[in-house]
Amino acid sequence: MDKIIYIVRHCAAEGQSPHADLTAEGIVQAGKLAEFFTQLKVDRIITSPFVRARRTAEPIAEKKGMYFEEDSRLAERTLSSYSFEDWLLKLEDSFLDIHLKYEGGESSYEAMERVCKVVDELPDGSRTVLVTHGNLMTLLLRCYDERIGFQEWQSLTNPDVYRVRVTEDGAQAERIWKEEALQ
């Protein structure tokens, strides 16, 4: 059992709604992200159905001469159906207590369960790009290292890329995106 997953956070976006598109800067970033993946062997590209994630995946797929798939399990986690003024504090609390669930939202644990299933279903020997969102990306990384949490979420960039190698002995995650790639 050996698979490689490239977890990609979408490029700069116009907002948080599922229909938010990339900004002009985000479109440029998506092109540079596609260049970044040129030298990496990839078998599949799977993306969140949110517009900003799909628009991040498109140039990678185009450059690779591949199609991308959508999987709703890669959609961003909903913290709550309510808008909180102190949402950042509530988000931090949800990393400290992964079972904490706000009304109309999803706990960190529930989000981890759904996103980890995507990786579990990938075949041995595969090399897959998963394009998702910051909160869910952090929770997916936490599936492999429980020390990952709020601080790691705060340090993510748009875009960002982590490589996770899953083996029988466990998993190793490393950030491979370099800010210089955008220069």
Secondary structure, DSSP 8 states (H G I E B T S, - for coil): --EEEEEEE---BS-SSTT--B-HHHHHHHHHHHHHTTTS--SEEEE-SSHHHHHHHHHHHHHHT---EE-GGGS-----SS--TTHHHHHHHHHHSTT---TT---HHHHHHHHHHHHHTS-TT-EEEEEE-HHHHHHHHHTT-TT--HHHHHH--SSEEEEEEEETTEEEEEE---GGGG-
